[in-house]
Amino acid sequence: GKTIGGNGETLYAGVSLGGHQVQLSDHAANCSVAGANPVSVFVRPADTAHAAFEVACEAPITWNGKIALLSNPDGWYSIYVLDGSTSNLTLVDAFVVEVPYPYHVGPQLSPDGNRIAFQSFGDIWVVNTDGGGLRNLTDHGEVTSSVLASGGLLTSELSWSPDGTRIAYAAHENPTKICVVNADGTGSESQVTDGIWRPDWSPDGSRLVFEMENGNIGVVNTDGSGLEVLAQPEGGGRHPRWSPDGARVVFQTGVGQIGTVDSDGNNPMTLLDLDGYATRPQWSPDGSKIAFLRELPSCNSPCVLSIADGSGNLVGEVDDFKDSQGLDMVFPFGWSPDGSQIGFSVRWFVRDKLFIMNSDGTGLTPITGDSHDHIFGTWAG
């Protein structure tokens, strides 16, 4: 193949006579080919066959704020911050983030965007985005190799309280437990309740929603009182997330649907029932949209990022990667602070690359290279 610039052309000499297929590939992510691709040509003696392609490109979108991510230019995962205004990728701390499954425990920016919480070596740590103030919040001491091999201390992502003073998480114990720890390092971790996965704070910071061991969606006050079953989804419920106004909870059902329920347990409903397996729903910051991933029969892991409105109507989707050779998965992802864009990682050919797109699925733009991994964590202002 040859590289061709915009409105450019290239010549291939010595092509054998007869019919050929000419294909344009590896165009920029914000461009698409209109019409046939490949194009059929027939080469005759002493003649030149022509193949023309019409390429349409959207202007690459710009973005603001900062994205916390994991990257491994030295072979070990460390925490970096990517600045949207300057495109500078800055090492926050050379501290090695040692977890076997970095996609599930990526760095989580605090609500004010000034601190990052992460798991490493079986403990929960916090560091300022400028690299100062590294602090071990749990200090469990030596952690057994079996705990590290099973994913470390956590069974899911960390969750900052809305006011940024506390962090909730689900810890590997027998049984698994939901815990809360102060983000400034004072006090000690406290168990809220037994639970298995993914606690998420209510907007007022008084309650946690989480996955129960029996597959139900539970809710509990942060002091451990008021434990209730919020929903009993078909096949079990996963990935519960509180809406920004606190009125509803969205979740994934065990049969790959997206469901919602009022925060008092009333009005359970299936919001989306689409082809493929829908997973990991996330509310937009204003609560008007829900982004989620889909697995399709053509791919064995999440390969489509979709956006729906509050009534379950699809309003945007990016499926550019579903047929990509070497694709592993599209994950993790998260909303921009103003809800206008979504950032996410795409893993193919054993490399993770960061992209952003508009919330209607347009403007797909890569924002990192692919010389080493860049694994999305969170996006803050």
VENNOR-V171913 format. One record per backbone hydrogen bond with DSSP energy under -0.5 kcal/mol. NH is the residue of the N-H (numbers start at 0). CO is the residue of the C=O. Records with the same first field share a line. If there is no record, write none. Layout:
# VENNOR-V171913
NH->CO + CO
This chain:
# VENNOR-V171913
7->4
12->10
17->42
19->40
21->38
22->20
24->22
30->27
31->55
33->31 + 53
37->21
38->21
40->19
42->17
43->41
46->43
53->33
54->52
55->31
57->29
65->379
66->81
67->377
68->79
69->374
70->77
71->372
73->75
74->71
77->70
78->92
79->68
80->89
81->66
82->80 + 87
83->64
86->82
89->80 + 87
91->78 + 89
92->78
96->76
97->95
98->96
99->147
103->100
104->100
107->116
108->106
109->114
112->109
115->126
116->107
117->124
118->104
119->122
120->97
122->119
124->117
125->134
126->115
127->131
128->113
130->127
134->125
136->123 + 134
137->123
147->143
148->144
149->145
150->147
151->146
154->169
155->169
158->167
160->165
163->160
166->180
167->158
168->178
170->168 + 176
171->152
172->170
176->170
177->192
178->168 + 176
179->189
180->166
181->185
182->164
184->181
189->179
191->177
192->177
194->175
195->210
196->210
199->208
201->206
204->201
207->219
208->199
209->217
210->196
211->215
214->211
216->230
217->209 + 215
218->227
219->207
220->224
221->205
223->220
227->218
229->216 + 227
230->216
235->232
236->214
237->251
240->249
242->247
245->242
248->260
249->240
250->258
251->237
252->256
253->233 + 235
254->233
255->252
257->271
258->250 + 256
259->268
260->248
261->265
262->246
264->261
268->259
270->257 + 268
271->257
276->294
277->255 + 275
278->292
281->290
283->288
286->283
289->307
290->281
291->305
292->278
293->303
294->276
298->295
302->293
303->293
304->317
305->291 + 303
306->315
307->289
308->312
309->287
311->308
314->306
315->306
316->359
317->304
321->318
323->320
326->323
327->346
328->346
329->301
330->328 + 344
333->342
335->340
338->335
341->356
342->333
343->354
344->331
345->352
346->328
347->345 + 350
348->325
350->347
352->345
354->343
355->364
356->341
357->361
358->339
360->357
364->355
366->353
367->353
373->351
374->69
375->373
376->67
377->67
379->65
